[in-house]
Amino acid sequence: MLAVAVLGPLALFGVAVLAARAIEGRWPALGEFGTSTEYTTLPLAGYWAANLLFYGYGEEIGWRGFLQPWPQRRRSALTAAAAVSLVWALWHLPLFWITPTYRAMPAAGFLGLYVSLLVGALVMAWLSIAGRGGILVVALFHAVFDTATTTPTNTKLIPTVTGAAITILGTATIPYLARTRESELPVEVSIQTVA
């Protein structure tokens, strides 16, 4: 699962690059791969480490480590993921007053953000279960996906195509998550999530 967590977002990025090339007729500028327009003073390795520590582990300890297992004790993983997505959206709400890219979004942008967080919560719930409840898999996926989709390029197609791919993947997890409950998870996951 660790390979899926790291290579999955990079493969999605690669598909998005190819789609941008096919649609726009030119290769996206990739010289800044993995950098950030928000944290320009951090060296590349520092940005990646901070992304993994703060966005990967920092968020996923709360979302999949604590919040996902709580409603999943009595309900399906699908219901739990949907509940997490609501809290996750509220968590991001202040960014509409803080971050320039969020402030530039129209009011309907919050709805788009919510849908992306909902399908992200579905994918992360699936990864968490497949990773036997460990945080490492979802933290790596979260950090690598964020890094790949926020890489500054000369096209808006990369985040659009990767977002569409995650939406398809998230939708595909619905039947599995709908029938998965904590009582059906491996013993290690049930023990780990209760502790």
Secondary structure, 3 states (H helix, E strand, C coil): CHHHHHHHHHHHHHHHHHHHHHHHCCCCCCCCCCCCCCCCCCCHHHHHHHHHHHHHHHHHHHHHHHHCHHHHCCCCHHHHHHHHHHHHHHHHCCHHHHCHHHHCCCCCHHHHHHHHHHHHHHHHHHHHHHCCCCHHHHHHHHHHHHHHHCCCCCCCHHHHHHHHHHHHHHHHCHHHHHHCCHHHCCHHHHHHHHC
